[in-house]
């Protein structure tokens, strides 16, 4: 399967090319693991609003499969950890410690 490649400037992305392609391959070959429906821990499903349609579809599939999922869409970015690792880390810390998501984020609960 071949997806859309988004060009990311060096300002926003400092991964080596081989790591970028590994991440893209993993994203493209994603499947929900067996037994996922029975997982009982809190599960964060985080994407950027500019993610490609495959990632958005995966998010929807994940949210449908487990009621413990929290979906968060971050405005204005593609792949959040690659775009701004510091922002990503702060977001995760705020979510764990304060159960707070950024003001510009869209929250989806599992159905």
ABEGO torsion letter per residue (X at the ends): XBBBBBBBBAAABABBAAAAAAAAAAAAABBBBBGAAABABBBBBBBBAABBAAAAAAAAAAAAABAABBBBBBBGBBBAAAABAAAAAAAAAAAAAAGBBBAABBBBBBX
